[in-house]
Amino acid sequence: MATIHVPHRHRTDPTTTDPTTKAAGSGGPMIISEAAAKALALLRITFGLTFLWAFFDKLLALGYATGRDDAGNVDRFGNAAWIHGGSPTEGFLKFGADGPFADFYRSIAGAAWVDWAFMLALLGIGVALTFGIGMRLAGFGGAVLYLMMWSVALPPANNPVLDEHVLGAISLVALTLANAGTVWGLGKRWASSTLVAKVPLLR
């Protein structure tokens, strides 16, 4: 099987854009197969498209999570759409909140600043993951968003602690640490840009 040999570089080297990093304490370069690097890239892209889909579904009420009532009736592009005054957060926070943080989430359900913050996060994280740019902000920001969504309803329905939100948070952190934006993405070009050189947090 083809492999990718990742040379060891000093951690302060700003030109490091390899799709993996040296294993902690290994004393040598980390080796990752080409198939594994592509699998990470595919995982990154599918996460990105998931965030983008959630954004557009809530923006336009496409009839999936938004624009469908409890009886299964579909009202695409209707009043539930954000562009028509619907709130992308009110239903989930007001009626779905449960557990120790329920009162807090219900108190901010449907607030304009919450709707804007949530939608901009979905869009920004989705674009960044899909194209492999700004992985640090997107990965760790997405992990925080996942954990906040996990904390809305505790304990989870099917497990005392874990659910898909926790798995999503861990996955995004792993993708960020693996520099997954450099394979099938614009990560290398983005990292070499003047903007990122001045603000490394944007890498």
N, C-alpha and C positions, 0 to 999 in steps of 0.2 A: 504494500500500500504506500502511496506517495506520502511523504511527510514534509512538514515545514519545520526547519530548524531555526529557532529564534535565538540570535546571538545575545550574549549578556552585554548590557550597557549600564553605565552608572545611572542611578535613579534620577539624577538631576539633568540628564541629557534631554534637551527640549525637542530633539528630532526623533525621539522614539515613537514610532507609529506602527510597530508590529502588532498583529492580531492577538498576541498573547504576551504575558509577562513571565519573568523568571519565577519559578516556584520558590516560595519563602524558605530559606534555609537549605536549599538544594545544593548550593555551591556551584551550579553549572547552568547551562542554557536549558530552557524547557522545550520539549519537542511535542508538537501537536500535529496530528494528521491533517492533510488537506481536507479530507471529508469532514473532520470535526470542525475545522474553521468555517467551512461552508454551512454546516449545520447550525453553528452559532449565528452566522449571518442570516440564515433563513428564519431562525427563531426571533432575531431582532426585527426583521422586516414584518413578520406576522404580528408581533406585538405592536409595531408602529401602525399597521393597517387596522388593528383592533381599536386603537385609540382614535384614529381618524374616523372610523365608521361610527363610533359612539358620538363623536362630535357632530357629524353630518346628520345622524339619525335624530339627535336632539335639536339641532338647528332647524331641520326641515320637517320633522315628524314623518319619517319614511315608513312607518307602520310596523316597526319591529319592537324595540323597547319603548319607543315613543310613537304616539298616534294609534294606539290599540287599547281598547277598554277591556275590562275584566271578562266580558262576554265574548271577546275575540273579534269584535267589530273594528274595522280599520277605517281611520280617517286621516289618510295621507295628506300632508301639507295643510293640516287643519289648525285648530286653535291651540293644540298642544305644542306646535312648533315654536321655537324660541323667537323666530323672526315675526311671529304673529302674537307675541306677548306671553307665550307659555313659559313656565319656569322649568329649567332642566334639573333643578335640585329639589324643588318643593315636595314632590310626591315621595321620593326616596327618603328624604330626611324627616318629613312630617309623619308619614305613615309607616315607614320601614324601620325607624329608629327604635332600638330596644337595648336594655342593659344599662350599665353605669353612666354612659354618656348621652343617654336618650334625651334628657331635658335640654342639654346644650345644643344638640343637633336640631331639635324641634324649634328652638328659639331662633335659629338662623335660617330655617327652611324658607326658601323662596326669596331671600334678601337679594337685592340687585348685585351687591358686591360679591356675594357667594356665587351667584350664577355666572358672573363675568370671570371670576377667578377660576371656577371649575371648567368653563368652556375654553378659556385661553390655555389652561393647563392641558386639556385634551388635545387641542390643536397643536400646541408647541411640542409636546412630548411625541405626538403622532408623527409630525413632520421630521423631528430630529431622529427618531428611531428608524423610520422608513428609509431615510437617506444617509444615516450613519454619521450625522454631524451633531455637535453639541452633546455628545454622549454623557458627559459628566453631569450636566444639569438635567438632561432628560432621564438618565438612568436613576439617579438618586432622587430627583423630584418625582418621578413616576413611582418609585418605591414608597415615598412618603404619602403620595396620593392613594396608593393601594392600601396602605396601613390605616389611613384615615377612613377609607370606605369599609375596611374590616371592622373598625372600632364602632361603626354606626349601630350594628346589631350584634351584640354579644350575649351569650356565647353563640358561635356559628350554628347553623341549623343541623349540620351533619357530623360535627366533631366538637369536642369540648374547647379546642383552641384553634386548630388549623382549618383553613379553607383556601379557595383559589386566590383570594387577595394576598394572603401571606406567600403563597407560592409565586405569584406574580412579582411581589416585591423582591423576593430573593433572586428571582430570575433576572430582573432588571439590573440589580447590583452586580450579579455575575457577568452579565453582558458588558457592563461598563468596565469592570476590572479586566476583562479579557480584550478590551479594545476591539469589540466586535464590529465597529463601524468601518474598519479598514478593508473588510472583505465584502464584495458586492455593495459597496457604499462609497461615500465621498470623504470618509474619515481622514485619509492621508492628505488629500488636497486641502481639506478644511484645516487640519492641524498645522499646515505650512503657511497658512494665510497670515497676513499682517495683523489682522484683528485678534486672532488667537494667540499670536506671539506676544501681543501686548496684554491680553487678558486670558491667561492659561485656563481659567475656570471654564471658559467656553469650549474647550477642546471636546 
